[in-house]
């Protein structure tokens, strides 16, 4: 395994009295794709939201434990959550598009909120981000058109461009292709493979085939617990845990294990 970018230690998370994550310990490798898999309601999305401190924005939500980014616990009292959300970008299941803004300004909005107002610099970063997101050739002649005119797959790549414009260290993706057709899904998969040269990527997916095609490492969550974690090919072909094997085969009887 390579360098560790994120260390999750003794992590628990709650929504009110609902104990959603239970003593999670996980090392996320730098410049690799880690897929979080597991059945609905097992805590996958909550884990992403804890990693970039979005979880705490929900009323009565709380966290115990550590998420260590580059040697610093992001939950230490002196850490600014806004800065963490800049370093750890989030791509949601449904592409976030600001409907009254142009394609250009959809990418630039985060930069402006972070105090960058120089037009020449904004243009440079927007163009670079669109290229990195694999969208530039499709929108270069309509940067000032409304972003709502884009297709679903283009909107998702636009959301990725907006995230990487802020030069994050980590990209979190929550079911990024679940609403897309096969062609758009393939483009996102190719983009992820290209982006991992510069970013650490954590993706939540319910699609085992998607994980097999994209992931370097896989973590299997069940009922809020980390059951198994390792190299993707080994998890998929030779899982150590019987529960992992049964889940991958689609044979998990949820009632028996809950």
C-alpha positions as CSV (number, residue, x, y, z in Angstrom):
1,X,0.0,0.0,0.0
2,X,1.1,3.6,-0.6
3,X,1.1,6.7,1.5
4,X,-1.9,7.2,3.9
5,X,-3.8,10.4,3.3
6,X,-6.6,10.0,5.8
7,X,-6.8,8.0,9.0
8,X,-10.2,7.3,10.6
9,X,-9.8,6.2,14.2
10,X,-12.4,4.8,16.7
11,X,-15.1,6.7,14.8
12,X,-18.7,6.7,16.0
13,X,-21.5,8.8,14.6
14,X,-25.1,9.4,15.6
15,X,-28.3,11.1,14.4
16,X,-30.0,11.7,17.7
17,X,-30.2,8.3,19.4
18,X,-29.5,6.4,16.1
19,X,-26.0,5.0,16.3
20,X,-25.1,5.1,12.6
21,X,-21.3,4.4,12.6
22,X,-19.7,2.1,15.1
23,X,-16.0,2.2,15.9
24,X,-14.8,2.7,12.3
25,X,-11.0,2.4,11.8
26,X,-9.8,2.9,8.3
27,X,-6.7,4.2,6.4
28,X,-7.4,5.9,3.1
29,X,-4.5,5.7,0.6
30,X,-3.3,8.8,-1.2
31,X,-3.9,9.2,-4.9
32,X,-6.1,6.1,-5.1
33,X,-9.8,5.3,-5.4
34,X,-11.4,3.8,-2.3
35,X,-14.9,2.5,-2.8
36,X,-17.3,2.3,0.2
37,X,-19.9,-0.5,-0.5
38,X,-22.7,-2.0,1.5
39,X,-26.5,-2.2,1.7
40,X,-28.7,0.8,2.0
41,X,-28.7,2.3,5.4
42,X,-25.4,0.8,6.5
43,X,-23.7,4.3,7.0
44,X,-21.9,4.8,3.7
45,X,-23.0,8.4,3.1
46,X,-22.8,9.3,6.7
47,X,-19.1,8.2,6.6
48,X,-18.5,10.6,3.7
49,X,-20.3,13.4,5.6
50,X,-18.3,12.8,8.7
51,X,-15.0,13.0,6.7
52,X,-15.7,16.5,5.5
53,X,-17.6,17.7,8.5
54,X,-21.0,18.0,6.9
55,X,-22.5,15.6,9.4
56,X,-22.5,18.1,12.2
57,X,-24.7,20.5,10.1
58,X,-27.6,18.1,10.8
59,X,-29.6,18.9,14.1
60,X,-28.7,16.5,16.9
61,X,-26.0,14.8,14.9
62,X,-22.7,14.1,16.7
63,X,-19.3,12.4,16.2
64,X,-16.9,10.7,18.5
65,X,-13.4,9.7,17.3
66,X,-10.8,11.1,15.0
67,X,-10.5,11.8,11.3
68,X,-6.8,12.6,10.7
69,X,-5.9,14.5,7.5
70,X,-2.1,15.0,7.0
71,X,-1.4,14.3,10.6
72,X,-4.1,16.7,12.0
73,X,-7.5,15.6,13.5
74,X,-10.1,17.6,11.6
75,X,-12.3,17.6,14.7
76,X,-9.8,19.4,16.9
77,X,-11.3,22.6,18.4
78,X,-9.0,24.9,16.5
79,X,-9.9,23.5,13.1
80,X,-12.2,25.5,10.9
81,X,-14.8,23.2,9.3
82,X,-15.2,25.6,6.3
83,X,-11.5,25.1,5.6
84,X,-11.9,21.3,5.9
85,X,-14.7,21.4,3.3
86,X,-12.4,23.2,0.9
87,X,-9.7,20.6,1.3
88,X,-12.2,17.7,1.1
89,X,-14.6,18.4,-1.7
90,X,-17.9,16.6,-2.0
91,X,-19.7,15.4,-5.2
92,X,-23.4,14.5,-4.5
93,X,-25.6,11.9,-6.1
94,X,-27.7,14.5,-7.8
95,X,-25.5,17.1,-9.6
96,X,-25.6,20.4,-7.8
97,X,-26.2,23.1,-10.4
98,X,-27.0,26.7,-9.6
99,X,-29.9,27.3,-12.1
100,X,-29.6,31.0,-12.6
101,X,-25.8,31.0,-13.2
102,X,-23.8,30.3,-16.4
103,X,-21.6,27.3,-16.8
104,X,-18.6,29.6,-16.1
105,X,-20.1,31.0,-13.0
106,X,-21.2,27.6,-11.7
107,X,-17.5,26.7,-11.6
108,X,-16.3,30.1,-10.3
109,X,-18.8,30.5,-7.4
110,X,-16.7,28.6,-4.9
111,X,-13.7,30.7,-5.8
112,X,-15.6,33.9,-5.4
113,X,-16.9,32.8,-2.0
114,X,-13.3,32.2,-1.0
115,X,-12.4,35.8,-2.0
116,X,-11.0,35.4,-5.5
117,X,-12.5,38.2,-7.6
118,X,-9.7,38.8,-10.2
119,X,-11.5,38.1,-13.5
120,X,-8.4,36.9,-15.4
121,X,-7.5,34.5,-12.6
122,X,-11.0,33.3,-12.3
123,X,-11.1,32.6,-16.1
124,X,-7.8,30.7,-15.9
125,X,-8.9,28.5,-13.1
126,X,-12.4,27.8,-14.6
127,X,-10.9,26.7,-17.9
128,X,-8.3,24.5,-16.2
129,X,-11.0,22.9,-14.0
130,X,-13.3,22.2,-16.9
131,X,-10.4,20.6,-18.8
132,X,-9.5,18.4,-15.7
133,X,-13.2,17.4,-15.5
134,X,-13.3,16.4,-19.1
135,X,-15.9,18.9,-20.0
136,X,-14.0,21.7,-21.8
137,X,-14.4,20.5,-25.4
138,X,-18.2,20.3,-24.9
139,X,-18.7,23.7,-23.4
140,X,-15.9,26.0,-24.6
141,X,-18.1,27.8,-27.0
142,X,-21.0,28.3,-24.5
143,X,-19.4,29.2,-21.2
144,X,-22.0,31.9,-20.6
145,X,-25.0,29.7,-21.3
146,X,-27.1,28.5,-18.3
147,X,-25.8,25.4,-16.7
148,X,-29.3,24.0,-16.6
149,X,-29.0,23.4,-20.4
150,X,-26.4,20.7,-19.8
151,X,-27.2,16.9,-19.8
152,X,-27.2,15.0,-16.5
153,X,-23.7,13.6,-17.1
154,X,-22.4,17.0,-18.1
155,X,-23.9,18.5,-14.9
156,X,-22.1,15.9,-12.8
157,X,-18.8,16.7,-14.5
158,X,-19.6,20.4,-13.9
159,X,-20.0,19.7,-10.2
160,X,-16.6,18.0,-10.3
161,X,-15.0,21.0,-12.0
162,X,-16.5,23.3,-9.3
163,X,-15.0,21.0,-6.6
164,X,-11.5,20.8,-8.1
165,X,-11.4,24.5,-8.8
166,X,-10.7,25.0,-5.1
167,X,-7.8,22.6,-5.4
168,X,-8.9,20.1,-2.7
169,X,-6.7,17.3,-1.5
170,X,-9.5,14.7,-1.3
171,X,-12.7,14.2,-3.4
172,X,-15.7,12.5,-1.9
173,X,-18.3,11.1,-4.4
174,X,-21.7,9.9,-3.2
175,X,-23.2,7.6,-5.8
176,X,-21.9,9.9,-8.6
177,X,-23.3,7.8,-11.5
178,X,-26.5,6.4,-10.1
179,X,-28.7,8.9,-12.0
180,X,-26.7,8.6,-15.3
181,X,-27.0,6.5,-18.4
182,X,-24.3,4.0,-19.3
183,X,-22.4,6.4,-21.6
184,X,-22.3,9.2,-19.1
185,X,-21.3,6.6,-16.4
186,X,-18.4,5.4,-18.6
187,X,-17.1,9.0,-18.9
188,X,-17.3,9.6,-15.2
189,X,-15.4,6.3,-14.6
190,X,-12.7,7.3,-17.0
191,X,-12.5,10.8,-15.4
192,X,-12.1,9.3,-11.9
193,X,-9.2,7.1,-13.1
194,X,-7.6,10.2,-14.5
195,X,-8.2,12.4,-11.5
196,X,-6.6,10.0,-9.0
197,X,-3.2,11.0,-10.4
198,X,-3.7,14.2,-8.5
199,X,-6.5,13.6,-5.9
200,X,-7.4,11.0,-3.2
201,X,-10.9,9.8,-4.1
202,X,-13.4,8.1,-1.9
203,X,-16.6,7.0,-3.6
204,X,-19.8,5.5,-2.2
205,X,-21.5,3.1,-4.5
206,X,-24.2,0.4,-4.4
207,X,-22.9,-0.9,-7.8
208,X,-20.4,-3.7,-7.4
209,X,-19.5,-3.6,-11.1
210,X,-18.8,0.1,-10.8
211,X,-16.5,-0.6,-7.8
212,X,-14.7,-3.4,-9.7
213,X,-14.0,-1.1,-12.7
214,X,-12.8,1.9,-10.7
215,X,-11.6,1.1,-7.2
216,X,-8.1,0.4,-6.0
217,X,-9.4,-0.4,-2.5
218,X,-12.8,-1.4,-1.1
219,X,-14.3,-1.0,2.3
220,X,-17.5,-3.0,3.1
221,X,-19.8,-1.5,5.7
222,X,-22.7,-3.4,7.2
223,X,-25.0,-2.1,10.0
224,X,-22.7,0.8,10.7
225,X,-19.6,-1.5,11.1
226,X,-16.6,-1.9,8.9
227,X,-16.6,-5.6,8.1
228,X,-13.7,-5.8,5.7
229,X,-11.2,-3.5,3.9
230,X,-8.4,-4.2,1.4
231,X,-7.2,-4.2,-2.1
232,X,-10.3,-4.2,-4.4
233,X,-9.4,-7.3,-6.4
234,X,-8.8,-9.3,-3.3
235,X,-12.0,-8.2,-1.6
236,X,-14.0,-9.0,-4.8
237,X,-12.4,-12.3,-5.6
238,X,-11.2,-13.6,-2.2
239,X,-13.1,-11.9,0.6
240,X,-11.9,-13.0,4.1
241,X,-15.3,-12.5,5.8
242,X,-18.3,-14.7,5.1
243,X,-20.6,-11.7,5.3
244,X,-18.7,-9.9,2.6
245,X,-18.9,-13.0,0.4
246,X,-22.6,-13.3,0.9
247,X,-23.2,-9.6,0.2
248,X,-21.1,-9.7,-3.0
249,X,-23.2,-12.7,-4.1
250,X,-26.4,-10.9,-3.3
251,X,-27.3,-13.6,-0.7
252,X,-27.3,-11.5,2.5
253,X,-30.3,-12.1,4.7
254,X,-30.5,-8.7,6.4
255,X,-32.8,-9.8,9.2
256,X,-30.4,-12.5,10.3
257,X,-27.5,-10.1,10.7
258,X,-29.2,-7.0,12.2
